[in-house]
């Protein structure tokens, strides 16, 4: 009897370990869905994210022999909450903040450097050479967005920056002169401004910050382990050495423009 019990214990343990191992070959990821050319919702399937980061994750998953399902999980703020809760494994593209580092592990090195700028209305430009030049003006950005810990701390103490649910909403407010400026990364904002025909806004030359963009793994992910993090970081080193992102960004810019033209033709 004792031998039978031991046999079944061994069998159950083996099945459980096998199931866990299989589960850790399938991951979920999400990110900022208003982030072209890095990420945006596919017109063919809005529940799927496409863009340069999608191509980057495909190469990472191929190197690791795993599957990463990159899915739309709602607005940027909700996506961060889903990852923090462990319901999604990865954020595909996040700046570093102390608050996020408590809920997710940053995988290094960063895979991209991004430039955040001040967008203004052509009819209400102002001189901007340092952060203090924004004091006393009405700004807007997307809720739960970050532009690096140092600037976030400065903005919290000294600036009036309203938060809206989407980049399109913020750019619309700027185009209508309802705010003085929009804070956002240059490439995504430029893509949306072009798509919406906002010819009356432009980015100022002086950047707010130049921040590295990271792949992060939820601390509550069932598959988060030192071994997995080390494997991913080895691939990230390879990606940096082989310069994966520039051609992926170029392809994504063409794809975004092509989809915009098709959308315009059907209207």
Residue frames relative to the residue before (quaternion, step in Angstrom):
aa qw qx qy qz dx dy dz
X 1.0000 0.0000 0.0000 0.0000 0.00 0.00 0.00
X 0.6514 0.5260 -0.3015 0.4562 3.52 0.95 -0.94
X 0.6494 0.5205 -0.3122 0.4582 3.57 1.03 -0.82
X 0.6347 0.5301 -0.3272 0.4573 3.59 1.05 -0.76
X 0.6422 0.5216 -0.3114 0.4675 3.56 0.99 -0.91
X 0.6607 0.5060 -0.3053 0.4628 3.58 0.91 -0.91
X 0.6182 0.5561 -0.3375 0.4413 3.56 1.04 -0.83
X 0.7036 0.4650 -0.2700 0.4647 3.56 0.87 -1.00
X 0.6018 0.5499 -0.3571 0.4561 3.59 1.09 -0.63
X 0.6503 0.5090 -0.3015 0.4765 3.55 1.00 -0.87
X 0.6558 0.5215 -0.3066 0.4516 3.56 0.97 -0.90
X 0.6722 0.5026 -0.2906 0.4595 3.58 0.91 -0.97
X 0.6455 0.5205 -0.3099 0.4652 3.55 1.00 -0.88
X 0.6650 0.5121 -0.2959 0.4561 3.55 0.98 -0.87
X 0.6469 0.5107 -0.3114 0.4730 3.56 1.02 -0.85
X 0.6506 0.5253 -0.3069 0.4545 3.55 0.99 -0.91
X 0.6654 0.4986 -0.2994 0.4679 3.57 0.94 -0.90
X 0.6460 0.5218 -0.3171 0.4581 3.55 1.03 -0.82
X 0.6501 0.5148 -0.3110 0.4643 3.56 0.98 -0.87
X 0.6493 0.5153 -0.3141 0.4629 3.58 1.00 -0.84
X 0.6469 0.5183 -0.3175 0.4605 3.54 1.02 -0.84
X 0.6470 0.5099 -0.3166 0.4703 3.60 1.00 -0.84
X 0.6403 0.5442 -0.3208 0.4370 3.57 0.98 -0.92
X 0.7135 0.4512 -0.2537 0.4722 3.56 1.04 -0.76
X 0.5673 0.5134 -0.4207 0.4875 3.53 1.20 0.59
X 0.7117 0.3474 -0.2373 0.5626 3.57 1.34 -0.03
X 0.0161 -0.8183 0.5715 -0.0596 3.56 -0.55 1.23
X 0.2928 -0.7146 0.6004 0.2075 3.51 -1.31 0.40
X 0.0325 -0.7843 0.6195 -0.0008 3.54 -1.14 0.69
X 0.0057 0.7704 -0.6373 -0.0143 3.53 -1.26 0.46
X 0.0661 -0.7999 0.5956 0.0336 3.55 -1.28 0.01
X 0.7171 -0.3934 0.3332 0.4690 3.52 -1.31 -0.31
X 0.2774 -0.8115 0.4974 0.1309 3.57 -0.40 1.24
X 0.6707 0.4165 -0.2981 0.5366 3.60 1.28 0.01
X 0.4836 0.6989 -0.3652 0.3798 3.53 0.90 0.98
X 0.1879 0.7888 -0.5680 0.1408 3.62 0.85 0.82
X 0.5863 -0.1503 -0.7926 -0.0730 1.58 -2.15 1.27
X 0.4477 0.7074 -0.4474 0.3146 3.60 1.26 0.19
X 0.7892 -0.1293 0.1281 0.5865 3.58 0.83 -1.04
X 0.1984 0.7385 -0.6387 0.0860 3.54 -1.21 0.66
X 0.6132 -0.5632 0.4088 0.3739 3.56 -1.28 0.34
X 0.4675 -0.6826 0.4893 0.2758 3.55 -0.92 0.94
X 0.4625 -0.6821 0.4831 0.2957 3.63 -0.81 0.90
X 0.6543 0.5204 -0.3088 0.4535 3.59 1.08 -0.70
X 0.7883 0.0160 0.0137 0.6149 3.58 1.10 -0.74
X 0.2566 -0.8331 0.4705 0.1366 3.61 0.04 1.28
X 0.6052 0.5521 -0.3646 0.4427 3.58 1.23 -0.21
X 0.6691 0.4494 -0.2759 0.5236 3.58 1.33 -0.11
X 0.2983 -0.7394 0.5758 0.1810 3.58 -1.08 0.76
X 0.0992 -0.7819 0.6142 0.0396 3.54 -1.04 0.83
X 0.4111 0.7053 -0.5127 0.2657 3.58 -1.26 0.14
X 0.7685 -0.3737 0.2543 0.4529 3.56 -1.33 -0.06
X 0.6668 0.4958 -0.3161 0.4579 3.60 0.95 -0.81
X 0.5762 0.5663 -0.3757 0.4540 3.59 1.14 -0.57
X 0.6692 0.4860 -0.2932 0.4795 3.56 0.94 -0.87
X 0.6264 0.5414 -0.3259 0.4564 3.55 1.07 -0.78
X 0.6763 0.4854 -0.2978 0.4673 3.61 0.88 -0.90
X 0.5981 0.5578 -0.3610 0.4482 3.56 1.10 -0.65
X 0.6692 0.4810 -0.3010 0.4798 3.59 0.95 -0.83
X 0.6243 0.5307 -0.3372 0.4635 3.61 1.03 -0.76
X 0.6905 0.4865 -0.2878 0.4514 3.59 0.82 -0.97
X 0.6254 0.5367 -0.3340 0.4574 3.56 1.09 -0.70
X 0.6510 0.5155 -0.3088 0.4637 3.59 1.00 -0.82
X 0.7433 0.4068 -0.2108 0.4874 3.59 1.03 -0.82
X 0.3433 -0.7492 0.4853 0.2922 3.59 1.31 -0.21
X 0.5120 0.5713 -0.4608 0.4462 3.56 0.84 1.09
X 0.3722 -0.6905 0.5616 0.2633 3.57 -1.33 0.11
X 0.0846 -0.7799 0.6195 0.0280 3.57 -0.90 0.97
X 0.2046 -0.7908 0.5720 0.0745 3.55 -0.54 1.25
X 0.1445 -0.8096 0.5671 0.0448 3.57 -0.31 1.29
X 0.0463 0.8463 -0.5186 0.1130 3.56 -0.28 1.29
X 0.5004 -0.6091 0.5190 0.3306 3.54 -1.28 0.46
X 0.0662 -0.8244 0.5621 -0.0014 3.58 -0.77 1.02
X 0.7232 -0.4056 0.2414 0.5042 3.58 1.20 0.41
X 0.7676 -0.3252 0.2536 0.4907 3.58 -1.27 -0.24
X 0.7108 -0.4951 0.3090 0.3926 3.54 -1.27 0.55
X 0.6506 0.5230 -0.3247 0.4447 3.59 0.92 -0.82
X 0.6696 0.4903 -0.2965 0.4725 3.57 0.94 -0.88
X 0.6055 0.5630 -0.3534 0.4375 3.58 1.03 -0.76
X 0.6611 0.5015 -0.3057 0.4669 3.59 0.93 -0.87
X 0.6404 0.5176 -0.3201 0.4685 3.58 1.06 -0.74
X 0.6410 0.5278 -0.3198 0.4564 3.59 1.01 -0.81
X 0.6651 0.4812 -0.2998 0.4860 3.59 1.00 -0.82
X 0.6343 0.5363 -0.3287 0.4495 3.60 0.96 -0.84
X 0.7005 0.4597 -0.2608 0.4796 3.58 1.07 -0.76
X 0.5090 -0.6725 0.4068 0.3510 3.59 1.26 -0.18
X 0.4749 0.6715 -0.4469 0.3519 3.59 1.24 0.18
X 0.7241 0.1859 -0.1620 0.6441 3.56 1.36 -0.27
X 0.4691 -0.7227 0.4372 0.2578 3.59 -0.88 0.93
X 0.8432 0.1512 -0.0266 0.5153 3.58 0.69 -1.10
X 0.2225 -0.6566 0.6842 0.2263 3.49 -1.38 0.39
X 0.2572 -0.7783 0.5608 0.1166 3.53 -0.74 1.13
X 0.8321 0.0353 -0.0810 0.5476 3.54 0.30 1.31
X 0.3276 0.7260 -0.5437 0.2645 3.59 -0.18 1.26
X 0.4232 -0.6513 0.5632 0.2820 3.54 -1.17 0.66
X 0.5333 -0.6195 0.4634 0.3421 3.55 -1.24 0.39
X 0.1194 0.7270 -0.6752 0.0366 3.53 -1.16 0.79
X 0.6133 -0.5552 0.4078 0.3864 3.56 -1.17 0.53
X 0.6503 0.5319 -0.3241 0.4350 3.60 0.93 -0.89
X 0.6753 0.4824 -0.3041 0.4677 3.59 0.89 -0.86
X 0.6392 0.5538 -0.3336 0.4165 3.59 1.00 -0.77
X 0.6017 0.5499 -0.3568 0.4564 3.59 1.25 -0.32
X 0.7539 0.3850 -0.1891 0.4976 3.57 1.20 -0.52
X 0.8027 0.1348 -0.0691 0.5769 3.57 1.22 -0.35
X 0.4340 -0.6788 0.5327 0.2590 3.54 -1.24 0.55
X 0.3144 -0.7356 0.5722 0.1806 3.56 -0.89 0.98
X 0.2445 -0.7788 0.5670 0.1103 3.54 -0.78 1.11
X 0.1302 -0.8299 0.5426 0.0037 3.54 -0.62 1.20
X 0.5221 -0.1340 -0.8390 -0.0746 1.45 -2.28 1.13
X 0.6362 -0.4802 0.4250 0.4290 3.56 -1.34 0.19
X 0.3889 -0.7503 0.4869 0.2209 3.58 -1.08 0.63
X 0.8024 0.1035 -0.0600 0.5847 3.59 1.27 -0.17
X 0.2601 -0.7230 0.6165 0.1720 3.55 -1.20 0.61
X 0.1021 -0.8198 0.5628 0.0265 3.59 -0.75 1.04
X 0.3374 -0.7439 0.5534 0.1625 3.55 -1.20 0.65
X 0.1532 -0.7854 0.5962 0.0652 3.58 -0.69 1.13
X 0.0632 -0.8228 0.5642 -0.0242 3.56 -0.84 1.03
X 0.4770 -0.6182 0.5403 0.3136 3.51 -1.42 0.12
X 0.1810 -0.7766 0.5972 0.0866 3.56 -0.72 1.12
X 0.0494 -0.8076 0.5877 -0.0064 3.60 -0.88 0.94
X 0.5255 -0.5894 0.5080 0.3441 3.53 -1.36 0.28
X 0.5549 -0.6437 0.4159 0.3236 3.59 -0.91 0.91
X 0.6967 0.4768 -0.2750 0.4600 3.58 1.10 -0.65
X 0.7658 0.2545 -0.1654 0.5670 3.60 1.26 -0.19
X 0.1264 0.8138 -0.5577 0.1035 3.63 0.70 0.98
X 0.0481 -0.7765 0.6251 0.0633 3.55 -1.26 0.30
X 0.5677 -0.6034 0.4403 0.3461 3.54 -1.23 0.47
X 0.0135 0.7978 -0.6014 0.0408 3.54 -0.87 0.98
X 0.0671 0.8053 -0.5822 0.0900 3.54 -0.54 1.24
X 0.7870 0.0759 -0.0348 0.6113 3.57 1.24 -0.45
X 0.7035 -0.4874 0.3107 0.4135 3.56 -1.23 0.46
X 0.6255 0.5753 -0.3406 0.4023 3.59 0.99 -0.80
X 0.5768 0.6004 -0.3810 0.4022 3.62 1.16 -0.41
X 0.6307 0.5319 -0.3349 0.4551 3.60 1.26 -0.23
X 0.4863 0.6783 -0.4282 0.3463 3.59 1.25 -0.30
X 0.7981 0.2768 -0.2255 0.4853 3.57 -0.95 0.94
X 0.6550 0.4747 -0.3135 0.4973 3.60 1.28 -0.07
X 0.4578 -0.6762 0.5122 0.2661 3.55 -1.24 0.54
X 0.0293 -0.8155 0.5776 -0.0222 3.56 -0.61 1.17
X 0.1489 -0.7704 0.6101 0.1094 3.55 -1.31 0.14
X 0.0523 0.7608 -0.6467 0.0129 3.54 -1.22 0.56
X 0.6280 -0.5384 0.3990 0.3956 3.56 -1.29 0.05
X 0.5894 -0.6167 0.3979 0.3376 3.55 -0.97 0.91
X 0.8353 0.1587 -0.1721 0.4975 3.56 -1.06 0.91
X 0.4461 0.6731 -0.4813 0.3410 3.60 1.18 0.33
X 0.1568 -0.7756 0.6061 0.0812 3.56 -1.20 0.54
X 0.1531 -0.7855 0.5938 0.0836 3.55 -1.14 0.69
X 0.7280 -0.3386 0.1976 0.5624 3.53 1.17 0.68
X 0.6084 -0.6174 0.3618 0.3432 3.55 -0.97 0.88
X 0.6624 0.5310 -0.3210 0.4198 3.60 0.89 -0.88
X 0.7002 0.4381 -0.2805 0.4889 3.58 0.86 -0.92
X 0.6016 0.5621 -0.3633 0.4361 3.61 1.00 -0.74
X 0.6566 0.5029 -0.3073 0.4707 3.59 0.96 -0.85
X 0.6507 0.5124 -0.3142 0.4641 3.58 0.96 -0.86
X 0.6709 0.5095 -0.3007 0.4471 3.58 0.89 -0.96
X 0.6375 0.5429 -0.3247 0.4397 3.56 0.99 -0.86
X 0.7325 0.4390 -0.2311 0.4662 3.58 0.99 -0.83
X 0.8480 0.2612 -0.0674 0.4563 3.58 0.88 -0.93
X 0.7522 0.4155 -0.2163 0.4634 3.62 1.10 -0.51
X 0.3309 -0.6841 0.6058 0.2356 3.52 -1.35 0.34
X 0.1331 0.7903 -0.5756 0.1626 3.54 -0.10 1.34
X 0.2439 -0.7778 0.5668 0.1197 3.57 -0.46 1.24
X 0.2945 -0.7527 0.5632 0.1718 3.58 -1.17 0.54
X 0.0907 -0.7852 0.6121 0.0244 3.54 -0.98 0.92
X 0.6425 -0.5913 0.3510 0.3382 3.54 -1.25 0.41
X 0.8162 0.1049 -0.0382 0.5668 3.59 1.13 -0.48
X 0.6118 -0.5499 0.4285 0.3738 3.54 -1.26 0.47
X 0.6256 0.5504 -0.3393 0.4365 3.58 0.97 -0.82
X 0.6390 0.5260 -0.3239 0.4583 3.57 1.00 -0.81
X 0.6642 0.5127 -0.2975 0.4555 3.57 0.95 -0.91
X 0.6737 0.4879 -0.2954 0.4698 3.59 0.93 -0.89
X 0.6117 0.5442 -0.3413 0.4617 3.58 1.10 -0.69
X 0.6394 0.5204 -0.3171 0.4689 3.59 1.03 -0.81
X 0.6628 0.4938 -0.3048 0.4732 3.57 0.98 -0.84
X 0.6440 0.5289 -0.3208 0.4501 3.57 0.95 -0.88
X 0.7235 0.4112 -0.2283 0.5053 3.56 1.13 -0.69
X 0.4539 -0.7224 0.4097 0.3229 3.58 1.34 0.24
X 0.3630 0.7256 -0.5033 0.2973 3.57 1.03 0.76
X 0.7526 0.1614 -0.1376 0.6234 3.59 1.30 -0.21
X 0.5585 -0.6305 0.4311 0.3236 3.56 -1.26 0.35
X 0.8175 -0.0349 0.0563 0.5721 3.57 1.07 -0.65
X 0.2502 -0.7111 0.6330 0.1761 3.53 -1.37 0.33
X 0.2309 -0.7468 0.6084 0.1371 3.56 -1.00 0.87
X 0.3309 0.7254 -0.5569 0.2327 3.57 -0.71 1.06
X 0.6237 -0.5233 0.4108 0.4104 3.54 -1.27 0.25
X 0.6046 -0.6312 0.3573 0.3292 3.54 -0.99 0.90
X 0.7209 0.4793 -0.2859 0.4109 3.60 0.65 -1.05
X 0.6850 0.4647 -0.3155 0.4639 3.66 0.78 -0.84
X 0.6621 0.5009 -0.3163 0.4589 3.60 0.92 -0.85
X 0.6328 0.5290 -0.3304 0.4589 3.58 1.00 -0.79
X 0.6424 0.5309 -0.3196 0.4510 3.59 1.01 -0.84
X 0.7005 0.4578 -0.2721 0.4751 3.60 0.90 -0.89
X 0.6158 0.5418 -0.3505 0.4522 3.59 1.02 -0.73
X 0.6574 0.5021 -0.3060 0.4714 3.59 0.98 -0.86
X 0.6680 0.5195 -0.3094 0.4338 3.58 0.90 -0.91
X 0.7469 0.3956 -0.2104 0.4913 3.59 1.04 -0.79
X 0.4869 -0.7039 0.4113 0.3136 3.55 1.28 0.07
X 0.3634 0.7274 -0.4991 0.2995 3.57 1.13 0.65
X 0.0363 -0.8386 0.5424 -0.0347 3.54 0.10 1.32
X 0.6444 0.5608 -0.3016 0.4234 3.56 1.29 -0.27
X 0.6812 0.4167 -0.2995 0.5221 3.60 1.23 0.29
X 0.0062 0.7964 -0.6044 0.0199 3.56 -1.19 0.54
X 0.4815 -0.6537 0.4918 0.3146 3.61 -1.22 0.42
X 0.4472 -0.6635 0.5283 0.2840 3.56 -1.10 0.73
X 0.6215 -0.6000 0.3650 0.3470 3.57 -1.11 0.69
X 0.6892 0.4698 -0.2827 0.4736 3.57 0.95 -0.88
X 0.3295 -0.7630 0.5223 0.1907 3.59 -0.72 1.02
X 0.5118 -0.6012 0.5172 0.3304 3.54 -1.31 0.42
X 0.7649 -0.1864 0.1712 0.5924 3.52 0.90 -0.99
X 0.2166 -0.7127 0.6428 0.1786 3.51 -1.35 0.25
X 0.0037 -0.8612 0.5017 -0.0816 3.52 -0.14 1.36
X 0.4615 -0.6665 0.5060 0.2948 3.57 -1.09 0.69
X 0.3004 -0.7419 0.5811 0.1473 3.53 -1.11 0.82
X 0.1544 -0.8338 0.5297 0.0194 3.56 -0.69 1.18
X 0.3719 -0.6059 0.6385 0.2948 3.46 -1.44 0.27
X 0.0758 -0.8114 0.5791 0.0248 3.61 -0.81 0.96
X 0.2347 -0.7587 0.5973 0.1118 3.55 -1.22 0.65
X 0.4936 -0.6816 0.4580 0.2862 3.56 -0.76 1.07
X 0.4741 -0.6652 0.4998 0.2879 3.56 -0.97 0.87
X 0.7007 0.4473 -0.2598 0.4914 3.59 1.22 -0.47
X 0.3943 0.6997 -0.4959 0.3301 3.57 1.23 0.21
X 0.5053 -0.6727 0.4540 0.2934 3.57 -0.87 0.98
X 0.7319 0.4273 -0.2292 0.4788 3.59 1.15 -0.54
X 0.4397 0.6981 -0.4639 0.3229 3.59 1.26 0.06
X 0.1880 0.7635 -0.5917 0.1778 3.56 -0.65 1.16
X 0.6357 -0.5266 0.3876 0.4103 3.60 -1.18 0.43
X 0.6336 0.5467 -0.3304 0.4365 3.57 1.05 -0.78
X 0.6717 0.4890 -0.2992 0.4693 3.58 0.90 -0.93
X 0.6524 0.5160 -0.3230 0.4515 3.58 0.89 -0.88
X 0.6496 0.5151 -0.3166 0.4609 3.58 0.99 -0.83
X 0.6430 0.5234 -0.3208 0.4579 3.59 0.98 -0.81
X 0.6691 0.4909 -0.3004 0.4702 3.58 0.92 -0.92
X 0.6716 0.5051 -0.3094 0.4450 3.58 0.90 -0.87
X 0.5864 0.5520 -0.3667 0.4658 3.59 1.14 -0.54
X 0.6607 0.4905 -0.2992 0.4830 3.57 1.03 -0.82
X 0.6323 0.5336 -0.3318 0.4533 3.59 1.03 -0.73
X 0.6042 0.5299 -0.3440 0.4856 3.58 1.10 -0.67
X 0.6466 0.5150 -0.3101 0.4696 3.56 0.96 -0.91
X 0.6478 0.5312 -0.3144 0.4465 3.59 0.94 -0.92
X 0.6626 0.4967 -0.3029 0.4718 3.57 0.99 -0.81
X 0.6627 0.5080 -0.3029 0.4593 3.57 0.94 -0.88
X 0.7486 0.3886 -0.2028 0.4975 3.59 1.02 -0.82
X 0.3973 -0.7622 0.4472 0.2474 3.59 1.33 0.11
X 0.0540 0.8562 -0.5107 0.0573 3.58 0.79 1.01
X 0.7057 0.5567 -0.2900 0.3285 3.58 0.80 -1.01
X 0.6235 0.5771 -0.3886 0.3566 3.70 0.75 -0.77
X 0.7063 0.4242 -0.3069 0.4765 3.67 0.74 -0.83
X 0.6134 0.5418 -0.3520 0.4543 3.60 1.11 -0.62
X 0.6403 0.5145 -0.3164 0.4746 3.59 1.04 -0.76
X 0.6450 0.5214 -0.3226 0.4561 3.56 0.96 -0.83
X 0.6505 0.5072 -0.3080 0.4740 3.58 0.94 -0.88
X 0.6670 0.5133 -0.2996 0.4493 3.57 0.96 -0.90
X 0.6289 0.5320 -0.3347 0.4576 3.59 1.03 -0.76
X 0.6382 0.5098 -0.3196 0.4802 3.59 1.02 -0.78
X 0.6620 0.5183 -0.3008 0.4501 3.57 0.94 -0.94
X 0.6484 0.5141 -0.3169 0.4635 3.61 0.93 -0.90
X 0.6685 0.4983 -0.2969 0.4655 3.59 0.91 -0.93
X 0.6470 0.5244 -0.3114 0.4575 3.58 0.98 -0.86
X 0.6731 0.4855 -0.2969 0.4723 3.58 0.92 -0.89
X 0.6193 0.5402 -0.3363 0.4599 3.58 1.08 -0.72
X 0.6631 0.5010 -0.3046 0.4653 3.60 0.95 -0.86
X 0.6443 0.5169 -0.3189 0.4648 3.59 1.01 -0.82
X 0.6425 0.5269 -0.3086 0.4630 3.55 1.04 -0.86
X 0.6559 0.5116 -0.3027 0.4653 3.58 1.01 -0.85
X 0.6484 0.5390 -0.3133 0.4370 3.59 1.05 -0.79
X 0.7060 0.4646 -0.2593 0.4675 3.58 1.12 -0.68
X 0.5830 0.5998 -0.3694 0.4049 3.60 1.25 -0.21
